[in-house]
Amino acid sequence: MCGITGWIDWKVDLTKQANIVEKMTETLQLRGPDASGTWLSRSCAFGHRRLSVMDPLNGAQPMIRPTRTADDHDCVIVYNGELYNAPELRKELELRGHSFRTTCDTEVLLLSYVEWGPACVDKLNGIFAFAIWRTDEEKLFMARDRLGVKPLFYRREEGRLLFGSEPKAILAHPDVPAEVDGEGLAELFALGPARTPGVGVWRGMSELKPGHCLTYDRDGMKIAAYWRLSSRPHEEDERATAERVGELLDDTVRRQLVSDVPVCTLLSGGLDSSALTALAVRYYGETEQGQVHTYSIDYVDNDKHFTAHDFQPNSDAPWIKRMNEFLGTNHHYVQFDTPELVEALEAAVLAKDVPGMADIDASLYLFCREIKKDATVAISGEAADEVFGGYPWFHRQEALTASTFPWSLSAGLRESVLSPELKAHIRPLDYIADRYAQALGEVPKLQGEDEAAARMRVMSYLNITRFMPTLLDRKDRMSMAAGLEVRVPFCDHRLVEYVFNIPWELKMAGQREKGILRRALEGVLPDDVLYRKKSPYPKTHNPAYLEAVRSLLTERLNDPSSPLLPLIDAEHIRGLVRTADARSHLPWFGQLMSAPQLFAYLLQFDFWLRKYNVSIV
């Protein structure tokens, strides 16, 4: 994994702008701590920071190869990602006459573009964001993977386009002000930490949507979708469906375990992480690669303060021990205390460039930082709940019938924390309704489907295209800030396409959430783990955390210089701060963000406004 950035300009000679390009590139140093490179021509400049995973000695970027259509012209690439079908593509390209200088997938991707042009994206299985410049046509081609695992932001102005893996790379350009307008504020306060696909929050900045590609030349910019979810009838019975799910999952795990550096898995003892770990152990045994290393996260005194509730029914610790003993992994227990968690709230903002999932982000950043001491690549279970329908809101009537995003039902609470002026400016309830209607308009319908089945298809689509990107963005930004590559097998597009069209009653095989996945894993996991009730990513239950963020937020509310104050209803928030209960479990967002996380989000917002010197326009 890596960080990429670039600048295309028809008016400025970029060979004379090396200092700016290097500055943009260095903002991504944490994403790529192993090497740095730039490439400049008159109209195009690329920057790259490298995290070495495949062919560490020979895979330097930007990488250059000749085109096939013109003498003395080249294609130049900067690339962030992994191609899991690189061996197959390499063989096909060799049969077509291409020769390789490296064993890295960067060269496979670049020569795929040389051979097939923009249509190369249809052949890729992986997670990626890349940019390729053709010197003969003076044309930029950029693409992002189908599910949006890897980020790619851009800013277009008259005669210029800037791009980067993270907004900070674009903000490093001296002509780009750190400004946020009404749309950005609405994203952060009405939808946040979720975002509308394509919206970059920063004024004038966008994010290339998952499954989309972009071309830019002197005639302008064009964006097109090369992949989207589609609806089609499902023909297989339960047994055949479970077998197919198992085959797809096993294949994608095997592909994603290939690396020239150490790979580990994140293990919570839940269904998803246990399944990936079990498949990894099986593969390592077959290939004689030794013992799989696994990692789990917890918090000091969490066992003393944990209370079961609908969104977090049980503690992970006994289940981690169960799976560690069952699989014989080399397990590493990682634990943090409240002061570390609070301190890392700011590091999480710097990683993401906007406020995020508060301590949920901060803990993941700390966790990845610890893992990085021993490993460079990790396997994680994100996306299984979105794809297979595991979240509580798939099964709760109030969420199924809600005319809004089911993971964020507390729109009134969101609106109540805003100042009257900001409410009038961004109209948060209308903004949420508009974005929800936009999402509903995208859902691919299946002819003849009854109302209940159609609603579950809507729920699946919303979760895959609106909620899942939030968690993928979080995973990418927190892990890459620690120089750790995290792979997510449940995001394999073949698996997602197949499961999206499994009828809901079949997904619920055995009348259990993610039932068809459980069926697919019979014989892979012990029954008690296989049929364990879902529990989400662990958060701290220590009341000391609430007290810490309560105290810090009170300080901000009492600071007349706080840039947050004009945006919020300070008196209303004071009331929430006084009455907050650490044992209240009504989520403000998702399953994990309740009162302490709301306070931490506002703290992150205050820090973000100050640190980035944000101008509200």
LODREN-358981 format. One record per residue (C-alpha): x negated, y negated, z negated. Coordinates in steps of 0.5 Angstrom, whole numbers, padded with zeros to 4 digits, always signed. Layout:
<nodes>
XYZ
...
</nodes>
This chain:
<nodes>
+0000+0000+0000
-0002-0007+0001
+0000-0014+0002
+0001-0018+0009
+0001-0025+0011
+0001-0029+0017
+0002-0035+0021
+0004-0036+0028
+0004-0043+0031
+0004-0046+0038
+0002-0053+0036
-0004-0052+0031
-0011-0049+0033
-0011-0043+0028
-0018-0042+0029
-0019-0048+0025
-0015-0046+0019
-0019-0041+0016
-0018-0044+0009
-0011-0044+0009
-0010-0037+0011
-0015-0034+0006
-0011-0038+0001
-0005-0035+0003
-0008-0028+0003
-0011-0028-0004
-0004-0030-0007
-0003-0022-0005
-0010-0020-0009
-0006-0016-0014
-0002-0012-0008
-0009-0010-0005
-0015-0010-0010
-0019-0006-0006
-0021-0010+0000
-0019-0017+0004
-0019-0018+0011
-0017-0024+0016
-0016-0025+0023
-0015-0031+0027
-0014-0033+0034
-0011-0040+0037
-0004-0038+0036
-0004-0033+0031
-0007-0031+0024
-0007-0025+0020
-0009-0024+0013
-0009-0017+0009
-0010-0015+0002
-0011-0007+0002
-0010-0002-0003
-0014+0004-0001
-0010+0011+0000
-0011+0014+0006
-0018+0014+0009
-0021+0009+0004
-0027+0008+0008
-0025+0007+0015
-0018+0004+0015
-0019-0004+0014
-0014-0009+0017
-0013-0013+0021
-0014-0007+0025
-0015-0008+0033
-0014-0004+0039
-0013-0005+0046
-0006-0006+0050
-0005-0001+0056
-0002-0006+0060
-0007-0011+0061
-0015-0011+0061
-0019-0015+0056
-0013-0016+0051
-0011-0013+0044
-0006-0011+0039
-0007-0013+0032
-0004-0010+0026
-0003-0012+0019
+0001-0007+0015
+0004-0005+0008
+0007+0002+0007
+0006+0009+0009
+0008+0014+0015
+0010+0021+0012
+0011+0023+0019
+0004+0021+0021
+0001+0028+0023
+0006+0029+0028
+0006+0022+0031
-0002+0023+0032
-0001+0030+0035
+0004+0027+0040
+0000+0021+0041
-0007+0025+0043
-0003+0029+0048
-0001+0022+0051
-0008+0021+0052
-0010+0017+0046
-0016+0018+0041
-0017+0016+0034
-0023+0013+0030
-0020+0014+0023
-0015+0019+0019
-0011+0013+0017
-0003+0012+0018
-0005+0005+0020
-0008+0007+0027
-0002+0012+0028
+0003+0006+0027
-0001+0001+0032
-0002+0006+0037
+0005+0008+0037
+0007+0001+0038
+0002+0001+0044
+0005+0007+0047
+0012+0006+0046
+0013-0002+0044
+0018-0004+0039
+0022+0003+0040
+0016+0006+0036
+0021+0004+0030
+0025+0010+0032
+0020+0015+0031
+0018+0013+0024
+0019+0016+0018
+0016+0012+0012
+0016+0006+0008
+0014+0000+0012
+0013-0007+0013
+0008-0009+0019
+0007-0015+0024
+0003-0014+0031
+0001-0019+0035
+0000-0018+0043
-0005-0022+0045
-0003-0022+0053
+0004-0024+0051
+0003-0028+0045
+0008-0025+0042
+0009-0023+0035
+0013-0016+0033
+0015-0015+0026
+0019-0009+0023
+0022-0007+0016
+0023+0000+0014
+0031+0003+0014
+0032+0002+0007
+0028-0004+0005
+0023+0000+0000
+0017-0005+0003
+0019-0013+0003
+0018-0018+0008
+0019-0025+0008
+0019-0031+0013
+0020-0038+0014
+0021-0041+0021
+0020-0048+0023
+0020-0052+0030
+0014-0049+0033
+0012-0044+0027
+0013-0038+0023
+0010-0036+0017
+0011-0029+0014
+0008-0025+0008
+0010-0019+0003
+0012-0024-0002
+0014-0031-0002
+0008-0033-0006
+0004-0032+0000
+0008-0037+0004
+0009-0042-0001
+0001-0042-0001
+0002-0046+0005
+0001-0053+0004
+0007-0055+0008
+0012-0051+0005
+0015-0054-0001
+0017-0050-0007
+0025-0052-0007
+0031-0048-0008
+0038-0051-0006
+0045-0049-0007
+0045-0042-0004
+0039-0040-0008
+0042-0042-0014
+0048-0039-0013
+0044-0032-0011
+0040-0033-0018
+0046-0035-0022
+0052-0032-0019
+0049-0025-0016
+0042-0025-0019
+0038-0021-0020
+0041-0018-0014
+0041-0021-0008
+0044-0022-0001
+0041-0018+0004
+0036-0023+0008
+0037-0029+0003
+0030-0031+0001
+0032-0035-0005
+0027-0041-0003
+0030-0046+0001
+0028-0045+0008
+0026-0038+0007
+0029-0031+0009
+0027-0024+0008
+0028-0019+0014
+0033-0014+0013
+0032-0007+0012
+0032-0003+0018
+0031-0010+0022
+0026-0012+0027
+0024-0019+0029
+0020-0022+0035
+0017-0029+0036
+0014-0032+0042
+0014-0039+0045
+0022-0037+0048
+0024-0037+0040
+0026-0032+0035
+0030-0026+0036
+0032-0021+0030
+0036-0014+0032
+0038-0008+0028
+0035-0002+0030
+0038+0003+0024
+0044+0002+0020
+0049+0007+0016
+0054+0010+0021
+0060+0015+0019
+0062+0021+0022
+0065+0028+0020
+0062+0033+0015
+0063+0040+0018
+0059+0044+0013
+0062+0048+0007
+0059+0047+0000
+0054+0052+0000
+0051+0050+0007
+0051+0043+0004
+0047+0044-0002
+0042+0048+0002
+0041+0042+0007
+0040+0037+0001
+0035+0042-0002
+0031+0043+0005
+0031+0035+0006
+0029+0034-0001
+0024+0039-0001
+0021+0037+0006
+0021+0029+0004
+0017+0031-0003
+0012+0035+0001
+0011+0029+0006
+0010+0024+0000
+0005+0028-0004
+0000+0027+0002
-0006+0022-0001
-0013+0021-0001
-0013+0019-0008
-0009+0022-0014
-0002+0022-0014
+0003+0023-0021
+0010+0023-0022
+0014+0019-0027
+0018+0024-0031
+0024+0021-0036
+0027+0028-0037
+0033+0027-0033
+0036+0030-0026
+0032+0026-0021
+0025+0025-0024
+0025+0032-0026
+0027+0035-0019
+0022+0031-0016
+0017+0033-0021
+0019+0041-0021
+0018+0040-0013
+0011+0037-0014
+0009+0042-0019
+0011+0048-0014
+0007+0044-0008
+0001+0043-0012
+0001+0051-0014
+0002+0053-0007
-0004+0048-0004
-0008+0050-0010
-0009+0042-0012
-0009+0044-0020
-0004+0041-0025
+0001+0035-0024
+0000+0029-0028
+0007+0026-0031
+0008+0019-0034
+0014+0017-0039
+0016+0010-0042
+0019+0009-0049
+0019+0004-0054
+0016+0003-0061
+0022+0005-0066
+0027+0007-0061
+0029+0013-0064
+0031+0009-0070
+0035+0004-0067
+0038+0008-0061
+0046+0009-0061
+0049+0013-0056
+0054+0009-0051
+0058+0010-0044
+0052+0007-0041
+0046+0011-0044
+0049+0017-0047
+0043+0020-0050
+0035+0019-0051
+0030+0022-0046
+0025+0024-0051
+0027+0031-0052
+0028+0032-0045
+0021+0030-0043
+0018+0035-0048
+0023+0040-0045
+0021+0039-0038
+0013+0038-0040
+0014+0045-0043
+0018+0048-0037
+0013+0046-0032
+0006+0046-0035
+0005+0038-0033
-0001+0034-0036
+0004+0029-0039
+0002+0022-0041
+0007+0018-0046
+0006+0011-0046
+0009+0007-0051
+0010-0001-0052
+0012-0005-0058
+0017-0012-0058
+0011-0017-0057
+0008-0014-0051
+0015-0013-0048
+0017-0021-0049
+0010-0023-0047
+0010-0019-0040
+0017-0023-0038
+0012-0028-0035
+0008-0023-0032
+0014-0020-0029
+0017-0027-0026
+0010-0028-0023
+0010-0021-0019
+0017-0023-0017
+0017-0030-0015
+0024-0031-0018
+0027-0029-0025
+0029-0022-0025
+0031-0016-0029
+0028-0019-0036
+0025-0014-0040
+0027-0008-0035
+0022-0011-0030
+0017-0013-0036
+0017-0006-0038
+0016-0003-0031
+0010-0008-0030
+0007-0005-0037
+0008+0002-0035
+0005+0001-0028
-0001-0002-0031
-0002+0004-0036
-0001+0009-0030
-0006+0005-0026
-0012+0007-0030
-0011+0014-0028
-0008+0014-0022
-0006+0010-0015
+0000+0013-0013
+0006+0015-0016
+0013+0019-0015
+0019+0016-0017
+0027+0018-0017
+0030+0011-0015
+0036+0011-0011
+0039+0018-0013
+0044+0015-0016
+0046+0010-0011
+0046+0016-0005
+0049+0021-0009
+0054+0017-0013
+0051+0018-0020
+0053+0011-0023
+0058+0010-0028
+0062+0005-0024
+0063+0011-0019
+0067+0014-0024
+0071+0008-0028
+0078+0006-0025
+0076-0001-0027
+0070-0001-0022
+0074+0003-0017
+0079-0002-0017
+0075-0009-0018
+0075-0014-0012
+0068-0015-0013
+0061-0012-0014
+0062-0006-0019
+0056-0007-0023
+0057-0014-0024
+0064-0015-0027
+0063-0020-0032
+0064-0026-0027
+0067-0030-0032
+0061-0030-0037
+0056-0031-0031
+0060-0038-0030
+0061-0040-0037
+0053-0041-0038
+0053-0046-0032
+0053-0053-0033
+0060-0057-0030
+0056-0060-0025
+0052-0054-0023
+0059-0050-0023
+0062-0055-0018
+0056-0055-0014
+0055-0047-0012
+0062-0045-0014
+0060-0038-0017
+0066-0035-0017
+0068-0037-0009
+0060-0035-0008
+0061-0028-0011
+0068-0027-0007
+0065-0029+0000
+0059-0025-0001
+0063-0019-0003
+0068-0020+0003
+0061-0020+0007
+0059-0013+0005
+0066-0010+0006
+0066-0013+0013
+0060-0008+0014
+0062-0002+0012
+0063+0003+0018
+0070+0006+0018
+0071+0014+0019
+0078+0015+0023
+0083+0019+0019
+0080+0018+0012
+0085+0017+0007
+0085+0011+0002
+0081+0014-0004
+0076+0017+0001
+0075+0011+0004
+0074+0007-0002
+0069+0012-0004
+0065+0011+0002
+0066+0003+0001
+0063+0004-0006
+0057+0009-0003
+0056+0003+0002
+0056-0002-0003
+0051+0001-0007
+0046+0003-0002
+0046-0004+0001
+0047-0008-0005
+0045-0005-0011
+0039+0000-0009
+0035-0006-0006
+0035-0009-0013
+0032-0003-0016
+0027-0002-0010
+0025-0009-0010
+0024-0009-0017
+0020-0002-0017
+0015-0005-0011
+0014-0012-0014
+0012-0009-0021
+0008-0003-0019
+0004-0007-0014
+0003-0013-0019
-0001-0007-0022
-0004-0004-0016
+0000+0002-0016
+0004+0005-0010
+0010+0008-0012
+0014+0013-0007
+0021+0014-0007
+0023+0021-0004
+0031+0020-0005
+0030+0014+0000
+0028+0018+0006
+0033+0016+0011
+0035+0023+0014
+0037+0025+0007
+0041+0018+0006
+0044+0019+0013
+0046+0026+0011
+0049+0025+0004
+0053+0018+0006
+0057+0023+0010
+0058+0028+0005
+0066+0028+0003
+0067+0025-0004
+0070+0031-0007
+0064+0035-0004
+0059+0030-0008
+0063+0032-0014
+0062+0039-0014
+0063+0043-0020
+0067+0036-0022
+0060+0033-0024
+0057+0027-0022
+0052+0028-0017
+0055+0035-0017
+0052+0037-0010
+0045+0035-0012
+0045+0039-0018
+0048+0045-0014
+0042+0044-0009
+0037+0044-0015
+0040+0051-0018
+0034+0055-0019
+0029+0049-0019
+0031+0046-0026
+0033+0050-0032
+0041+0049-0033
+0041+0045-0039
+0037+0039-0035
+0040+0041-0029
+0047+0039-0032
+0045+0034-0037
+0049+0028-0037
+0046+0022-0034
+0042+0017-0038
+0039+0011-0034
+0031+0008-0034
+0030+0007-0042
+0030+0000-0045
+0028-0002-0052
+0034-0002-0057
+0030-0005-0063
+0033-0011-0066
+0027-0015-0066
+0027-0016-0059
+0034-0019-0059
+0031-0023-0065
+0025-0025-0061
+0029-0027-0055
+0034-0031-0059
+0028-0035-0062
+0025-0037-0056
+0031-0039-0052
+0033-0043-0058
+0026-0047-0057
+0028-0048-0050
+0035-0050-0051
+0032-0055-0057
+0027-0058-0052
+0029-0064-0048
+0024-0063-0043
+0026-0056-0041
+0028-0056-0033
+0033-0051-0035
+0038-0055-0039
+0041-0059-0033
+0043-0052-0030
+0046-0049-0036
+0052-0051-0041
+0047-0051-0047
+0052-0051-0053
+0056-0045-0050
+0049-0041-0050
+0048-0044-0057
+0054-0040-0059
+0052-0034-0055
+0045-0034-0058
+0048-0035-0065
+0054-0029-0065
+0050-0024-0060
+0050-0017-0063
+0044-0012-0061
+0049-0006-0061
+0054-0010-0056
+0053-0005-0050
+0058-0009-0045
+0053-0010-0039
+0052-0017-0036
+0049-0013-0030
+0048-0006-0028
+0047-0001-0034
+0042-0004-0038
+0043-0012-0038
+0047-0014-0044
+0046-0020-0049
+0039-0019-0050
+0037-0019-0043
+0042-0025-0041
+0037-0029-0046
+0031-0026-0043
+0033-0028-0036
+0034-0035-0038
+0028-0035-0041
+0025-0033-0035
+0029-0038-0031
+0026-0044-0035
+0019-0041-0034
+0020-0040-0027
+0022-0047-0026
+0016-0050-0030
+0011-0045-0027
+0013-0046-0020
+0014-0053-0021
+0021-0052-0017
+0025-0058-0014
+0032-0057-0014
+0035-0060-0007
</nodes>
